Amino acid sequence: MRLYWGPILAGVVSGFVLGSVLGLVISGLVPEGVGRQIILVLLSFLIELGAGFVAGRFSPDSEALNGSQSALLLYLVASVIALTNGANLVVLVIGAALALIIGTLGGVLAIAADEPRAGGQRVAGSG
């Protein structure tokens, strides 16, 4: 098992950019309240899954490990921002555990997307 920092950072950057843009759009379109908070939490889970997928997809091996680390690093960036706004540390620790799980799932999804197709042919560009 090996960490590949290029794919991990690619997942973090893509997740941060996409999450920031979508978060701003949702914040502008959805009125304040519980509904907006639920949508933003679900968006963060989806972005972590995507970051894990990107990291896993571009990793030559250890896709699940690299996916988990990408989501965790993305969550760390978001947590630093949240801590400056007075976030609860216990909630952030629980969120970190969820980020590891979700990122691992993203890496596993990348493995599944790279599986051989019917007839024994692998997807173009895969190892």
Phi, psi and omega in degrees: 000133184218142175274134175244106189291331178299305177297324179298312180292327176298319177295318180297311183295314180296319178294319181294316181294309181296317179295321179295315181295310180295323178297318178294319179297312180296318179297328179279333185262326184264129180296153180300151178138190184296323181301316179295319180297319179295315179299318181292324177293315178296323176297319180296321177296318180295321179293320177296320176298316179296319178297319177295322178295313180300313180297317180293322182294324182266359178274135179291334174201182181055043185300316182294319179297312181293325175296317180295320182289327177295313179295322179294317179294320175299317178296323178299316177300313180295324181292322177299318177296317181293323180296327178291343178257013174085031180290156179282126184296322180297317178297321180293324178293317177296319178297325178295319177297318177296321179298319177299316181294313182294319178295322176298318177298322176297318177295320178294322176298323176295322176297314181296324179290340182262001181295153178301142176279175178303139181091005176081006180274133176273157178296140181302136178087359180266162184286000000 
